[in-house]
């Protein structure tokens, strides 16, 4: 092995100090500019150790930003400036199981193996505005009630229809199931 090989010199852990042709960009300093500092404008400056420390100490990334921009930056830094979504915003991710996802006969079942499962998942209220309006009608509410109004009305109806209070009246039990389904529909639509 040659000790003067160009390959051997590249693997040494201690490298010799290089002579820098650049001098410190700070006015009046003749020290070698070994350290690079870039401005927001993209301009590159070379500084000596003393002046790079001063530059780093005085550098303010947020100097040109408004207070709202600083807050937005800090909030997005929590996730590493990557986009995020609220839980449940993916339409398909909110489906509870396979049968609920494909309940609209989107797959072919010629032998009727899944009829029982599909019939279990039929919801009494549709999707969207009509389902919400039907649910509000079931609770006896009109217009755009507040969350508190919906919750109060639901509690009132449940108390009046509950089997412990009314005895085992089948008619009231069916009505109670409809009211609970209506309330769940309003919860999934975000009204309460």
N, C-alpha and C positions, 0 to 999 in steps of 0.2 A: 504494500500500500504506500502510495506517495503522500507524504505529508504536505506537499505544496500543491495538491490537486485542487482544482476549482470546485469540485463536488465536496471535498472535505471541508473547505472553508464555509460552505453554506450551512453545514449542520452544526457548527459550533454554537454553544449556548451564549457565549459572550462575543458580541460583535464589537468591532472597533468603532470608535466614534467617527462619524463621517464629517467631513468639512462641508458646512452649508454655505452655499454661495449667497443665500438671501440673508439680509440683516433684518433686525426687528423693525417692523413698520411703525412703531411708536416714534413720534418726533424726538430727535435728540438722543436716541439709543443706538449704539453701534454693536450690541450683542448679536450673536447669530440667532436668526428666527427659526427655531426648531419646531415650534408648535403652530398648528394651523387653526384659525378661527374663521368661520363663515358667518356673514351677516344674513339678515332676512332677505336682503336684496340679491344674495348669491355671490357677493364679492368675497374673495378669499384674502385674508391677512395672515402674515407670519409674525409671531411674537416670540420673545424670549420668555424664559420661565417666570420671571417677575411680572412681566406685563400680561401674560396669558392668565395668570392668577387674578390680576386686577380686572381683566376683561370678563372672566367668568363670574367674579364676585358682583360686578355691576350689571351683568346681562339680565334682562327681564323679557322673557318670552311673551308675556301678556301685555307689553307696553302699548301696542297699537290696537288692542281689543277693547270693546265696550264691556260693561259689567255683565250683560246678558250673554255675550259671546264667551266670556271666561267661565260662567256657570255652565253653559252648554258643553264647553270643552271638558270641564271637570266631570260632568255627569257621563259624557261619552267615554271618558278615560276609564271608567269603572269596568266597561266591557271591552277595553282595548280598542276603542273606536271602531268596533264591528257592529253591523246592524243587528237588532234584536226584535223579537215579536212578543206580544203578550201571550200568556198561556191560553190555549184554546182558540187562537185566531186562525189556526189551520182548520179549515172546514172538516176535512176528513179525519183529523186527529180527535175530534170531539165525539165521534161515533163510539158507542159503548162496545158493540160487538159486530161480528160479521153480518148477522141477520138484520140488525137495525140499519146497517149501511146499505144492504141490498134489499131492503123491504119493499121497494117500489118495483119489484119484478124485473130487476136489471140483469138477472141471470136466469138461464133456462133450467127448469126443474120438471122434466117430463113425467117423472114417476111420483111426484108429490111428496118427496121425502121431508121437505122443509116446511110444509104447509102449517104444521102446528107451531113451529117457532115463529114463522112470519105472522101468524094470526095473533100471537102474544104481544108483538111489538107494534100493533096498530094503535096509533095515538088518537084520542078523540078530537084533538085540535090540530089544524093544519099548521103549516109554516107561515111565517111572515105576518103581515098586518091582519089578515083574516083570522088566523089562529089566535092572535093576541086579543082581537076584538071579541071573539067568541068566549075566550077565557074571562075577559072583563065582564061580559054579559052574564056568565055563569056565577060570578061573584056578586052580581047586582050593581056593578059600577058603570058609570058612563063618562065619556070624555077622556081626559088625560089625568087620572088620579095620581097623587104623589105616592112614594113608597110607603109612607106612614099610613095613608088611607087604605092602601091595598092590604098591608099587614094587619091593621086593625079590623078591617072587614073580614079577612080570612079567620082571624082568631074568634071573632064573634060568631061566624057561621059554624066553625068547628066545635065550639062550645055548645051550640044549640043542637048540633046533629050527632054529637059523640054518643056511642052506644052505652057508655056508663051512665049517662044522664037520661037518655030516652028508653033504655031497655033495649031489647034485641029486635028493633024494628028494621026489617029488611029494606023498606023503602028509604029510610033515613041513611042506612049504610051505603046504598047505591048513590044517593045524593052526596054523601060525604066523600065517596071515591071520586065523583065528578069534580067536586070542589077542590080536593087535593090535587087532582090532575091539572085543573085550571091554574091553581097557584104555582105548580111546578112549571107550567108553560110560561107564566109571567116571569118566573125566576130565570128561566133559560133565555128569555128574550131581553133580560136586563132591566125590567121595570121594577123589580123588588128584590 
